[in-house]
Amino acid sequence: MNIRDNILLRVYLAFGLIVLLAVAVLVRLCDVQFVEGHKWRAMADSLSTKYINIEAARGNIYSVDGSLLATSIPEYELRMDMLAGGIQDNDLFNEKVDSLGLRLSQFFKDKTPKEYSRYLRSARRDSARYLLIKRKVGYQELKVVRTFPLYNVGKYTGGLIAVQQNKRIRPFKFLAARTIGYKNENVANGVGLEGAYKEYINGESGKRLVQRIAGGVWMPVNDEAEVAPKEGADIISTIDINMQDLVQSALEKQLKLSDADHGTVILMEVGSGEVRAVANYTRVSKGVYEEKFNYAIGGSQDPGSTFKLASYMALLEDKKVDTNTLVATGDGTYRIPGHTIKDSHGGIGTVTVMKAFEQSANTAVAKLVNAHYQDNPSQFTDHLYKIHMNEKLDLQIPGEARPVIKNPSFKSWNKNMTLPQMAYGYEMQITPLQMLAFYNAVANDGKYIAPIFVKEIRRLGNPIEQFHARVIADRICSEKTIKKLQAMLESVVTKGTGKLMGSPLYRVAGKTGTAQVADGNGGYKRNKSYQASFCGYFPADKPKYSIIVSINGPKNGYYGATVAGPVFKEIADRIYASDMEMYNNIPERLVGNTTNPEAKAGESKSVKRVYNALGVKALYAARSNGIDTNNGVAYEEYNTIKGLMPNVNGMGLKDALYLLGNAGLKARVKGSGKVISQSIPAGNKIGKGLLVQIDLQ
């Protein structure tokens, strides 16, 4: 084969391979376009469009009196698609853009009309698809903006894009802030009611189709591809906003006066278990307090002397003592192995159980509990376990601390010290709300109920779920014991350490408490901080509200009566003053005229019409006849006869002058009021121009 043929063969082979490759590419293109086209088009669409969630407007939270505690309001971010279908005409855009700039400038007042116009024209040249116009725009503002030039062409065709974001607000700001709570994805069950009922409040998210444009920005496509979100349900809480305001202000004032570290107050309705107010304050700087932690349900520590009520309940129920049993307090000290129990005010000698409770004697209750239960401590702790004081209250809001009430099976149980120390509220952990629930049971004649914070859940105004307090124990002890405990609590206020909480207008029952706060593993010796508390209810004869006040780390005194007591008293006094249902046997005093007013004589139809309008029964009677006016007002109908003197007695001056004038008489008037006499007797013949004197009184 010569060189020429060799070269031609190679060329033909190369050309054949190229043709073969071209045919293969063409076949593959046809396969991709027609056979696999649907698959690849779907993939392309999925890369350039997607559905995003539209957050639903969260449900409202209301107070028991209908006040709005938390709500969501829509807030919008305004953007503009400069290539939207309705404004692609350059002539239309150029004609309207300056007017749009003027309106935006006048409305938002953040740029001049020229700056807005330049901004929009520049974005048009750059073919911007998602131009930012304004952030944080309210719904009413959005309605106005939609009427501006270009934007009024259509929701999307005019280029305006409104991206909704829901903003959560609390109209009363810091009132009941920890109880209302907030949405927090980092907290397991959320915070407060917002967290506990998020499944109801959050609603159901909607869907919106968005398309990716240049720059990686996703913008909405159209309304037709949007699935509207479903708003959340509303929560009706048990909080009373006026009581909440009162409780927070009373607590904050006392915390500042005592320079305390933190404090809490809980106000609960006795019969229903509904919590009307909860206040929690922590000192953040000198004289400044904020809600940082919910001590009411999460602040677990030794309750101190308020727990003595439970100790005496066990003693009375087991018939170990009675209220008149004598107990020796000596010099105010009681020595047990490894520790000396002391009375803060010194010894009070040998006194009755009632007196010992009134004066909050630690030695008395420790001696009695130790003496009667030392050989069988489980008999004492079983009383507490039987009514579930060692268990959580299973509240409607998260964060409740588990109570720690020891029994002999605990590893930390000390056979010499634990029992007598428990007797007056040490070596245990109880939250203020758990302690209040026990006192509330005593006020409720023994019925132990779990406090509630939510009454009802509503959707579109219709109830979908209602809540009532769970009964923990139908009776914490016998009726006889309950009556004795109630008398002891009332005696504390009338004769004992709680005298400052008394009132001449209503009866109060409660117990003061002063407890030394343990310093972790360091115990009580290394820490000289105290907790002052008062727990009780009012009115004692017909309990309606129970309250606990707990103040930790006060610097200016630390006794429950002087630190926590004033808060209780201020709250109780203010509530009693505003609640007429608690007033007993108050005589009704009517001020001013309490009898029906006398009627002046006049035209009967007019008199009846006036009486009917006022809801008064009209009683007709001739002036000469007597009539019982207890059930109405008597009036006299008059009849005039031409040529005879009319009877104007009992009339007002205007009516009397009208009749006398029509009869052609001249009148001389003396006095004011209604006519009591006339110089010419009624029925006498008269002539025109005759003078008649009428006396009024």
C-alpha positions as CSV (number, residue, x, y, z in Angstrom):
1,M,0.0,0.0,0.0
2,N,1.4,3.3,-1.0
3,I,1.6,6.3,1.2
4,R,-1.4,8.1,-0.4
5,D,-3.7,5.1,0.2
6,N,-2.4,4.8,3.8
7,I,-3.2,8.4,4.5
8,L,-6.7,8.2,3.0
9,L,-7.5,5.1,5.0
10,R,-6.6,6.9,8.2
11,V,-8.7,9.9,7.2
12,Y,-11.7,7.7,6.5
13,L,-11.3,5.9,9.8
14,A,-11.1,9.2,11.7
15,F,-14.0,10.6,9.9
16,G,-16.0,7.4,10.5
17,L,-15.3,7.6,14.2
18,I,-16.3,11.2,14.3
19,V,-19.6,10.5,12.5
20,L,-20.2,7.5,14.8
21,L,-19.6,9.7,17.9
22,A,-21.9,12.4,16.5
23,V,-24.6,9.8,15.9
24,A,-24.2,8.5,19.5
25,V,-24.4,12.0,20.9
26,L,-27.5,12.7,18.9
27,V,-29.1,9.4,20.0
28,R,-28.3,10.3,23.6
29,L,-29.7,13.8,23.2
30,C,-33.0,12.4,21.9
31,D,-33.1,9.9,24.7
32,V,-32.6,12.6,27.3
33,Q,-35.1,15.0,25.7
34,F,-37.9,12.6,24.8
35,V,-37.4,9.4,26.8
36,E,-36.0,10.7,30.1
37,G,-37.3,14.3,29.6
38,H,-40.0,14.1,32.3
39,K,-37.4,12.9,34.9
40,W,-34.9,15.6,34.2
41,R,-37.5,18.4,34.0
42,A,-38.8,17.4,37.4
43,M,-35.3,17.4,38.8
44,A,-34.7,20.9,37.4
45,D,-37.9,22.2,38.8
46,S,-37.0,20.8,42.3
47,L,-33.8,22.6,42.2
48,S,-35.3,26.0,41.3
49,T,-38.6,25.8,43.2
50,K,-39.6,24.5,46.6
51,Y,-42.3,24.8,49.3
52,I,-41.5,26.6,52.5
53,N,-43.5,26.7,55.7
54,I,-45.6,29.7,56.6
55,E,-45.7,30.2,60.3
56,A,-49.2,30.2,61.7
57,A,-50.3,33.1,64.0
58,R,-50.0,31.7,67.5
59,G,-53.1,31.6,69.7
60,N,-53.7,34.3,72.4
61,I,-53.4,33.9,76.1
62,Y,-56.1,35.6,78.2
63,S,-56.5,36.3,81.9
64,V,-59.5,35.0,83.7
65,D,-61.1,38.4,83.4
66,G,-60.6,38.5,79.6
67,S,-57.5,40.7,79.5
68,L,-55.1,39.9,76.8
69,L,-51.8,38.5,78.2
70,A,-50.0,37.4,75.1
71,T,-50.8,37.7,71.4
72,S,-49.3,37.5,67.9
73,I,-49.3,40.4,65.5
74,P,-48.3,40.1,61.9
75,E,-45.1,42.0,60.9
76,Y,-44.0,42.2,57.3
77,E,-40.8,42.6,55.3
78,L,-41.5,44.4,52.1
79,R,-39.6,43.5,48.9
80,M,-40.1,44.2,45.2
81,D,-39.7,42.2,42.1
82,M,-38.6,44.7,39.5
83,L,-39.4,42.3,36.6
84,A,-42.9,41.3,37.8
85,G,-45.4,40.6,35.0
86,G,-47.6,43.7,35.6
87,I,-44.7,46.2,35.4
88,Q,-42.6,44.9,32.5
89,D,-43.7,47.7,30.3
90,N,-40.9,50.3,30.6
91,D,-43.2,53.2,29.7
92,L,-45.5,52.2,32.6
93,F,-42.6,51.8,35.0
94,N,-41.0,55.1,34.1
95,E,-44.3,56.9,34.3
96,K,-45.1,55.7,37.8
97,V,-41.7,55.2,39.5
98,D,-41.3,58.8,40.6
99,S,-44.8,58.8,42.1
100,L,-44.0,55.6,43.9
101,G,-40.8,57.1,45.3
102,L,-42.8,60.1,46.5
103,R,-45.4,58.0,48.3
104,L,-42.8,55.7,50.0
105,S,-40.9,58.8,51.1
106,Q,-43.9,60.5,52.6
107,F,-45.1,57.3,54.3
108,F,-41.9,55.9,55.8
109,K,-39.9,59.2,56.1
110,D,-36.6,57.4,55.8
111,K,-35.4,58.6,52.4
112,T,-36.2,61.6,50.1
113,P,-38.4,61.0,47.0
114,K,-35.3,61.4,44.8
115,E,-33.4,58.8,46.8
116,Y,-36.2,56.3,46.5
117,S,-36.6,57.0,42.8
118,R,-32.9,56.5,42.1
119,Y,-32.9,53.3,44.3
120,L,-35.8,51.9,42.3
121,R,-34.5,52.8,38.8
122,S,-31.1,51.4,39.7
123,A,-32.7,48.1,40.8
124,R,-34.7,48.1,37.5
125,R,-31.5,48.4,35.5
126,D,-29.9,45.5,37.5
127,S,-33.1,43.4,37.0
128,A,-33.4,42.9,40.8
129,R,-36.0,40.3,41.7
130,Y,-36.1,40.6,45.5
131,L,-35.3,44.3,46.3
132,L,-35.7,45.2,50.0
133,I,-38.1,48.1,50.5
134,K,-38.8,48.1,54.3
135,R,-38.6,45.8,57.3
136,K,-41.0,45.6,60.3
137,V,-44.1,46.9,58.6
138,G,-47.5,46.5,60.3
139,Y,-50.6,45.1,58.7
140,Q,-52.4,48.5,58.5
141,E,-49.2,50.0,57.0
142,L,-49.2,47.2,54.4
143,K,-52.7,47.9,53.4
144,V,-51.8,51.5,52.7
145,V,-48.6,50.6,50.8
146,R,-50.6,48.3,48.5
147,T,-52.5,51.3,47.2
148,F,-49.3,53.0,46.0
149,P,-48.5,53.4,42.2
150,L,-47.3,50.2,40.6
151,Y,-48.1,48.2,43.7
152,N,-51.8,48.6,43.1
153,V,-51.5,46.6,39.8
154,G,-51.7,43.3,41.8
155,K,-50.3,41.5,44.8
156,Y,-47.4,40.0,42.8
157,T,-47.9,41.4,39.3
158,G,-47.3,44.9,40.7
159,G,-43.9,43.8,42.1
160,L,-44.7,44.1,45.8
161,I,-43.8,41.1,47.9
162,A,-44.9,41.1,51.5
163,V,-43.1,38.4,53.6
164,Q,-45.1,37.8,56.8
165,Q,-43.4,37.2,60.2
166,N,-45.4,36.9,63.4
167,K,-44.3,38.9,66.3
168,R,-45.2,37.8,69.9
169,I,-46.1,40.6,72.3
170,R,-47.4,40.9,75.9
171,P,-49.6,43.9,76.3
172,F,-49.0,44.0,80.1
173,K,-45.2,43.5,79.5
174,F,-43.7,42.1,82.8
175,L,-47.0,41.1,84.5
176,A,-47.0,37.3,85.0
177,A,-44.1,37.1,82.5
178,R,-42.7,33.8,83.9
179,T,-46.1,32.2,84.1
180,I,-47.1,33.2,80.6
181,G,-43.6,32.1,79.5
182,Y,-42.2,32.1,76.0
183,K,-41.4,29.8,73.1
184,N,-38.0,28.3,73.4
185,E,-36.9,25.4,71.2
186,N,-33.8,24.8,73.4
187,V,-35.9,24.0,76.4
188,A,-37.5,20.5,76.5
189,N,-41.0,21.6,77.4
190,G,-40.7,25.3,76.8
191,V,-41.3,27.9,79.4
192,G,-44.6,28.7,81.2
193,L,-47.9,28.4,79.4
194,E,-46.4,29.2,76.1
195,G,-44.3,26.1,76.3
196,A,-46.7,23.8,78.1
197,Y,-49.5,24.4,75.5
198,K,-47.4,25.0,72.4
199,E,-49.3,22.2,70.6
200,Y,-52.5,24.2,70.9
201,I,-51.0,27.7,70.6
202,N,-48.7,27.1,67.7
203,G,-51.5,26.2,65.2
204,E,-50.7,24.5,61.9
205,S,-48.1,25.9,59.5
206,G,-49.0,26.7,55.9
207,K,-47.1,26.2,52.7
208,R,-45.8,28.7,50.1
209,L,-44.2,27.9,46.7
210,V,-41.0,29.9,46.2
211,Q,-38.5,30.1,43.3
212,R,-34.8,30.5,43.5
213,I,-33.6,33.5,41.5
214,A,-30.2,35.0,40.8
215,G,-28.1,35.4,43.9
216,G,-29.6,32.3,45.5
217,V,-32.6,34.2,46.9
218,W,-35.9,32.5,47.2
219,M,-39.0,34.5,46.3
220,P,-42.8,33.6,46.4
221,V,-44.3,32.5,43.1
222,N,-48.0,33.3,43.4
223,D,-51.0,33.0,45.7
224,E,-52.5,30.0,43.9
225,A,-49.6,27.8,45.1
226,E,-50.1,28.9,48.8
227,V,-51.7,26.8,51.5
228,A,-52.9,29.1,54.3
229,P,-51.8,28.4,57.8
230,K,-54.2,27.5,60.6
231,E,-54.2,29.8,63.6
232,G,-53.5,28.4,67.0
233,A,-56.0,28.0,69.8
234,D,-56.5,30.5,72.6
235,I,-55.6,29.8,76.2
236,I,-57.8,31.1,79.0
237,S,-55.6,31.3,82.1
238,T,-56.6,31.6,85.7
239,I,-54.6,34.7,86.2
240,D,-56.4,37.8,87.3
241,I,-54.5,40.8,85.8
242,N,-55.5,43.2,88.6
243,M,-54.4,40.8,91.3
244,Q,-51.2,40.0,89.4
245,D,-50.4,43.7,89.3
246,L,-51.1,44.0,93.1
247,V,-49.0,40.9,94.0
248,Q,-46.0,42.0,91.9
249,S,-46.0,45.5,93.2
250,A,-46.3,44.4,96.9
251,L,-43.5,41.9,96.5
252,E,-41.1,44.2,94.7
253,K,-41.6,46.9,97.2
254,Q,-40.8,44.6,100.1
255,L,-37.8,43.1,98.4
256,K,-36.3,46.6,98.0
257,L,-37.1,47.5,101.6
258,S,-35.4,44.3,103.0
259,D,-32.7,44.3,100.3
260,A,-33.4,40.6,99.7
261,D,-31.9,38.3,97.1
262,H,-35.2,37.0,95.7
263,G,-38.8,36.3,96.5
264,T,-42.0,34.8,95.4
265,V,-45.7,35.2,96.1
266,I,-48.6,33.0,95.0
267,L,-52.3,33.8,95.3
268,M,-54.8,31.0,94.9
269,E,-58.5,30.6,95.1
270,V,-59.3,28.1,97.9
271,G,-62.2,26.2,96.5
272,S,-61.2,26.0,92.8
273,G,-57.5,25.7,93.1
274,E,-57.1,28.4,90.4
275,V,-53.9,30.4,90.7
276,R,-54.9,34.1,90.5
277,A,-51.4,35.6,90.6
278,V,-47.7,34.4,90.7
279,A,-44.8,36.8,91.2
280,N,-41.1,35.9,91.1
281,Y,-38.3,38.5,91.5
282,T,-34.5,38.2,91.5
283,R,-32.1,41.0,92.4
284,V,-30.0,41.8,89.4
285,S,-28.4,44.9,90.9
286,K,-28.9,47.1,94.0
287,G,-32.6,48.0,94.2
288,V,-33.4,46.4,90.8
289,Y,-35.4,43.2,90.5
290,E,-36.5,41.2,87.5
291,E,-38.2,37.9,86.8
292,K,-35.3,35.4,86.1
293,F,-36.6,32.2,87.7
294,N,-39.9,30.8,88.7
295,Y,-39.2,30.2,92.4
296,A,-42.9,29.4,93.0
297,I,-42.7,26.1,91.2
298,G,-39.0,25.4,90.8
299,G,-37.5,26.9,94.0
300,S,-37.3,23.9,96.3
301,Q,-35.8,24.3,99.8
302,D,-36.4,23.8,103.5
303,P,-39.8,25.4,104.3
304,G,-39.0,26.1,108.0
305,S,-41.7,26.8,110.5
306,T,-44.6,26.8,108.0
307,F,-44.1,23.0,107.9
308,K,-45.0,22.7,111.6
309,L,-48.7,22.6,110.6
310,A,-48.1,19.2,109.0
311,S,-46.2,18.0,112.1
312,Y,-49.1,18.9,114.4
313,M,-51.5,17.4,112.0
314,A,-49.8,14.0,112.4
315,L,-49.7,14.4,116.2
316,L,-53.3,15.4,116.5
317,E,-54.5,12.7,114.0
318,D,-52.7,10.0,115.9
319,K,-54.1,11.3,119.1
320,K,-50.6,11.8,120.5
321,V,-51.5,15.3,121.7
322,D,-54.4,17.7,121.8
323,T,-54.3,21.5,121.6
324,N,-54.4,21.8,125.4
325,T,-51.5,19.3,126.0
326,L,-48.7,20.8,128.0
327,V,-45.1,20.8,126.6
328,A,-42.0,22.1,128.3
329,T,-39.8,24.5,126.2
330,G,-37.5,25.3,129.1
331,D,-34.9,27.9,128.2
332,G,-35.7,27.5,124.5
333,T,-33.2,24.8,123.8
334,Y,-33.6,21.1,123.1
335,R,-30.5,18.9,122.9
336,I,-30.3,15.9,120.6
337,P,-27.2,13.9,119.7
338,G,-25.0,16.0,117.5
339,H,-27.2,19.2,117.5
340,T,-29.0,21.7,119.7
341,I,-32.4,22.9,118.6
342,K,-33.1,26.5,119.6
343,D,-36.1,28.9,119.8
344,S,-35.2,32.2,118.1
345,H,-37.1,34.2,120.8
346,G,-35.9,32.1,123.8
347,G,-37.9,29.8,126.1
348,I,-41.5,30.4,126.9
349,G,-41.7,27.8,129.7
350,T,-44.3,25.1,129.9
351,V,-47.2,25.9,127.6
352,T,-50.0,24.3,125.7
353,V,-49.6,22.9,122.2
354,M,-51.8,25.8,121.0
355,K,-49.5,28.3,122.7
356,A,-46.4,26.6,121.3
357,F,-47.8,26.8,117.8
358,E,-48.8,30.5,118.3
359,Q,-45.3,31.4,119.3
360,S,-43.6,29.1,116.7
361,A,-41.6,27.2,119.3
362,N,-39.1,24.8,117.5
363,T,-38.3,23.0,120.7
364,A,-41.9,22.1,121.4
365,V,-42.7,20.5,118.1
366,A,-39.3,18.8,117.9
367,K,-39.7,17.3,121.4
368,L,-43.3,16.1,120.7
369,V,-42.5,14.5,117.4
370,N,-39.3,12.9,118.7
371,A,-40.9,11.6,121.8
372,H,-43.9,10.0,120.1
373,Y,-42.4,8.8,116.8
374,Q,-38.7,8.0,117.6
375,D,-39.3,4.3,117.9
376,N,-41.5,4.3,114.8
377,P,-40.6,7.2,112.5
378,S,-42.4,5.7,109.6
379,Q,-45.7,6.4,111.4
380,F,-44.9,10.1,111.1
381,T,-43.7,10.1,107.5
382,D,-46.6,7.9,106.4
383,H,-48.9,10.8,107.1
384,L,-47.0,12.9,104.5
385,Y,-46.8,10.1,102.0
386,K,-50.4,9.1,102.4
387,I,-51.5,12.6,101.1
388,H,-48.8,12.5,98.4
389,M,-46.8,15.5,99.8
390,N,-43.7,13.6,98.6
391,E,-44.9,13.8,95.0
392,K,-45.1,16.5,92.3
393,L,-48.4,18.4,92.0
394,D,-48.4,17.5,88.3
395,L,-48.8,21.2,87.3
396,Q,-50.0,22.5,83.9
397,I,-46.8,24.4,83.4
398,P,-43.3,22.8,83.2
399,G,-40.4,23.3,85.7
400,E,-41.9,21.9,89.0
401,A,-39.2,20.6,91.3
402,R,-39.7,17.3,92.9
403,P,-40.3,17.5,96.7
404,V,-37.9,15.6,98.9
405,I,-39.5,14.3,102.1
406,K,-37.3,11.7,103.8
407,N,-38.4,8.4,105.3
408,P,-36.3,5.9,107.3
409,S,-35.3,4.1,104.1
410,F,-33.3,7.1,102.8
411,K,-29.5,6.7,103.0
412,S,-29.3,10.2,104.5
413,W,-31.7,9.4,107.3
414,N,-30.0,10.0,110.7
415,K,-31.8,8.2,113.4
416,N,-30.9,10.9,116.0
417,M,-31.3,14.1,114.0
418,T,-33.6,13.7,111.0
419,L,-37.0,13.2,112.7
420,P,-36.8,16.1,115.1
421,Q,-35.4,18.4,112.4
422,M,-38.2,17.5,110.0
423,A,-40.7,18.4,112.7
424,Y,-39.9,22.1,112.3
425,G,-39.2,22.1,108.6
426,Y,-35.6,21.1,107.9
427,E,-33.9,18.2,106.1
428,M,-36.5,18.4,103.3
429,Q,-37.1,20.2,100.0
430,I,-40.5,21.7,99.2
431,T,-41.5,24.5,96.7
432,P,-43.6,27.4,97.8
433,L,-46.5,26.2,95.7
434,Q,-46.4,22.7,97.2
435,M,-46.5,24.2,100.7
436,L,-49.4,26.5,99.7
437,A,-51.3,23.6,98.3
438,F,-51.2,21.9,101.8
439,Y,-52.4,25.0,103.6
440,N,-55.1,25.4,101.0
441,A,-56.2,21.9,101.8
442,V,-56.6,22.9,105.5
443,A,-58.6,26.0,104.4
444,N,-60.7,23.8,102.1
445,D,-61.8,21.6,105.0
446,G,-59.3,18.9,104.2
447,K,-59.7,18.6,100.5
448,Y,-56.3,18.6,98.9
449,I,-56.3,19.8,95.3
450,A,-53.6,20.5,92.7
451,P,-53.3,24.2,91.7
452,I,-54.2,25.0,88.1
453,F,-53.1,27.8,85.8
454,V,-55.4,27.2,82.7
455,K,-59.2,27.1,82.8
456,E,-60.0,26.5,79.1
457,I,-58.8,26.2,75.6
458,R,-60.8,27.9,72.8
459,R,-60.7,27.8,69.1
460,L,-62.6,30.5,67.2
461,G,-64.3,31.4,70.5
462,N,-65.6,27.9,71.1
463,P,-64.4,25.8,74.0
464,I,-62.5,22.7,72.9
465,E,-61.2,21.7,76.4
466,Q,-61.8,22.7,79.9
467,F,-59.8,22.0,83.1
468,H,-60.6,21.6,86.7
469,A,-58.3,21.1,89.7
470,R,-57.2,17.5,90.2
471,V,-58.2,16.1,93.7
472,I,-55.0,14.7,95.3
473,A,-56.8,13.6,98.5
474,D,-60.4,13.9,99.4
475,R,-59.4,14.5,103.0
476,I,-55.9,14.9,104.5
477,C,-57.1,14.0,108.0
478,S,-60.2,13.7,110.1
479,E,-62.7,16.6,110.3
480,K,-62.0,17.0,114.0
481,T,-58.3,17.4,113.3
482,I,-59.0,19.9,110.5
483,K,-61.1,22.1,112.8
484,K,-58.2,22.1,115.4
485,L,-55.7,23.0,112.7
486,Q,-57.9,25.9,111.5
487,A,-58.2,27.2,115.0
488,M,-54.5,27.0,115.6
489,L,-53.7,28.9,112.4
490,E,-56.2,31.6,113.3
491,S,-54.8,31.8,116.8
492,V,-51.3,32.6,115.4
493,V,-52.8,35.8,113.9
494,T,-54.9,36.8,116.8
495,K,-52.4,36.0,119.6
496,G,-49.1,34.8,118.2
497,T,-46.3,35.7,115.9
498,G,-48.7,36.7,113.1
499,K,-50.5,39.6,114.9
500,L,-49.2,42.0,112.2
501,M,-51.3,40.2,109.6
502,G,-54.6,40.6,111.5
503,S,-57.4,42.9,110.5
504,P,-60.4,44.4,112.3
505,L,-62.5,43.9,109.2
506,Y,-62.0,40.2,108.5
507,R,-60.3,37.1,110.0
508,V,-57.0,35.8,108.9
509,A,-55.4,32.3,109.5
510,G,-51.8,31.5,108.8
511,K,-48.3,30.7,110.0
512,T,-45.1,32.6,110.0
513,G,-41.9,30.9,109.0
514,T,-38.2,31.6,109.3
515,A,-35.7,29.1,108.0
516,Q,-31.9,29.1,107.7
517,V,-30.9,28.3,104.1
518,A,-28.4,25.5,103.6
519,D,-25.3,26.2,101.6
520,G,-25.1,23.1,99.4
521,N,-22.7,20.6,100.8
522,G,-21.5,23.2,103.3
523,G,-24.8,22.8,105.3
524,Y,-26.2,25.4,107.6
525,K,-23.1,26.4,109.5
526,R,-21.4,28.1,106.6
527,N,-24.4,30.0,105.4
528,K,-26.2,32.7,107.5
529,S,-28.8,33.5,104.9
530,Y,-32.5,33.1,105.8
531,Q,-35.8,32.6,104.2
532,A,-38.8,34.6,105.7
533,S,-42.2,33.3,104.9
534,F,-45.9,33.5,105.7
535,C,-48.5,31.1,104.5
536,G,-52.2,31.5,105.2
537,Y,-55.7,32.2,104.0
538,F,-58.6,34.7,104.4
539,P,-61.3,35.3,105.5
540,A,-60.7,32.6,108.1
541,D,-64.4,32.0,108.7
542,K,-65.2,31.5,105.0
543,P,-61.9,31.0,103.2
544,K,-61.7,32.3,99.6
545,Y,-58.0,33.0,99.0
546,S,-54.8,31.4,100.2
547,I,-51.4,33.1,99.9
548,I,-47.8,32.2,100.5
549,V,-45.1,34.8,100.6
550,S,-41.4,33.7,100.6
551,I,-38.5,36.1,100.7
552,N,-34.9,34.8,100.6
553,G,-31.8,36.5,101.8
554,P,-33.3,39.6,103.5
555,K,-30.7,41.9,104.9
556,N,-32.8,44.1,107.1
557,G,-34.3,41.5,109.5
558,Y,-35.3,38.0,108.6
559,Y,-38.4,37.0,110.6
560,G,-41.4,35.9,108.7
561,A,-43.8,38.2,110.5
562,T,-41.8,41.4,109.8
563,V,-40.4,40.6,106.3
564,A,-43.1,38.4,104.6
565,G,-46.1,39.4,106.7
566,P,-46.5,43.0,105.3
567,V,-46.7,41.6,101.7
568,F,-49.5,39.2,102.8
569,K,-51.4,41.9,104.6
570,E,-51.2,44.5,101.7
571,I,-52.5,41.9,99.3
572,A,-55.2,40.6,101.6
573,D,-56.4,44.1,102.5
574,R,-56.6,45.3,98.9
575,I,-58.4,42.2,97.7
576,Y,-60.9,42.3,100.6
577,A,-61.6,46.0,100.0
578,S,-62.5,45.2,96.3
579,D,-64.5,42.0,96.8
580,M,-68.0,42.6,98.1
581,E,-68.7,38.8,98.3
582,M,-66.4,38.6,101.4
583,Y,-68.3,41.2,103.3
584,N,-70.4,39.7,106.1
585,N,-73.4,41.2,107.8
586,I,-72.7,44.8,106.6
587,P,-75.9,46.9,107.2
588,E,-77.2,48.7,104.2
589,R,-77.5,52.5,104.7
590,L,-79.5,54.6,102.3
591,V,-78.4,58.1,101.8
592,G,-80.7,61.0,101.1
593,N,-84.5,60.8,100.4
594,T,-85.7,57.2,100.7
595,T,-89.4,57.9,100.1
596,N,-91.2,58.4,96.8
597,P,-91.2,62.1,95.8
598,E,-94.5,64.0,96.0
599,A,-96.2,64.7,92.8
600,K,-97.5,68.1,91.8
601,A,-101.0,68.4,90.5
602,G,-101.2,68.6,86.7
603,E,-102.7,67.2,83.5
604,S,-103.2,63.5,84.2
605,K,-102.0,62.1,80.9
606,S,-98.7,63.9,81.1
607,V,-98.3,62.8,84.8
608,K,-98.9,59.2,83.9
609,R,-96.5,59.3,80.9
610,V,-93.7,60.6,83.2
611,Y,-94.4,58.1,85.9
612,N,-94.4,55.2,83.4
613,A,-91.1,56.4,81.9
614,L,-89.6,56.4,85.4
615,G,-91.1,53.0,86.3
616,V,-93.2,54.5,89.1
617,K,-96.8,53.4,89.7
618,A,-99.3,56.3,89.5
619,L,-102.1,56.4,92.1
620,Y,-105.0,58.7,91.5
621,A,-106.7,60.2,94.5
622,A,-108.9,63.2,95.2
623,R,-107.1,65.6,97.6
624,S,-109.8,65.1,100.2
625,N,-109.4,61.3,100.2
626,G,-106.5,59.5,101.9
627,I,-104.5,56.9,100.0
628,D,-101.7,54.5,100.8
629,T,-98.7,55.7,98.9
630,N,-96.3,52.9,99.9
631,N,-96.7,51.2,96.5
632,G,-96.7,54.3,94.3
633,V,-97.1,58.0,94.0
634,A,-100.5,59.8,94.3
635,Y,-101.5,62.5,91.9
636,E,-104.6,64.6,91.6
637,E,-106.4,65.1,88.3
638,Y,-107.9,68.6,87.8
639,N,-111.0,69.7,85.8
640,T,-111.5,73.3,84.8
641,I,-115.0,74.9,84.3
642,K,-115.4,78.2,82.5
643,G,-116.4,81.0,84.8
644,L,-115.4,79.2,88.0
645,M,-112.1,79.5,90.0
646,P,-109.8,76.6,89.1
647,N,-108.0,74.6,91.8
648,V,-104.3,75.3,91.5
649,N,-103.3,73.9,94.9
650,G,-100.4,71.5,94.7
651,M,-99.3,72.8,91.3
652,G,-96.0,74.2,90.3
653,L,-95.8,77.9,89.5
654,K,-95.7,77.4,85.7
655,D,-98.9,75.3,85.6
656,A,-100.8,77.5,88.0
657,L,-100.0,80.7,86.0
658,Y,-101.1,78.9,82.8
659,L,-104.5,78.0,84.3
660,L,-105.1,81.4,85.9
661,G,-104.1,83.2,82.8
662,N,-106.5,81.1,80.7
663,A,-109.3,82.0,83.2
664,G,-108.6,85.7,82.7
665,L,-107.2,86.3,86.2
666,K,-104.3,88.4,87.3
667,A,-102.0,86.5,89.7
668,R,-99.8,87.8,92.5
669,V,-97.2,85.2,93.6
670,K,-95.6,84.8,97.0
671,G,-92.9,82.2,97.8
672,S,-91.5,79.3,95.7
673,G,-92.1,75.7,95.3
674,K,-95.7,74.4,94.8
675,V,-99.0,76.2,95.5
676,I,-100.2,75.7,99.1
677,S,-103.1,78.3,99.1
678,Q,-105.1,80.6,96.8
679,S,-106.9,83.8,97.8
680,I,-110.1,82.8,95.8
681,P,-111.3,79.3,96.8
682,A,-111.8,76.8,94.0
683,G,-115.3,76.7,92.5
684,N,-116.2,80.4,93.2
685,K,-117.5,82.5,90.3
686,I,-114.9,84.8,88.8
687,G,-114.7,87.5,86.2
688,K,-112.0,88.7,83.9
689,G,-109.3,90.9,85.4
690,L,-109.9,89.7,88.9
691,L,-106.7,89.6,91.1
692,V,-105.8,86.4,92.9
693,Q,-102.9,85.7,95.2
694,I,-101.2,82.3,95.3
695,D,-98.8,81.3,98.0
696,L,-96.1,78.8,97.2
697,Q,-93.9,76.7,99.5
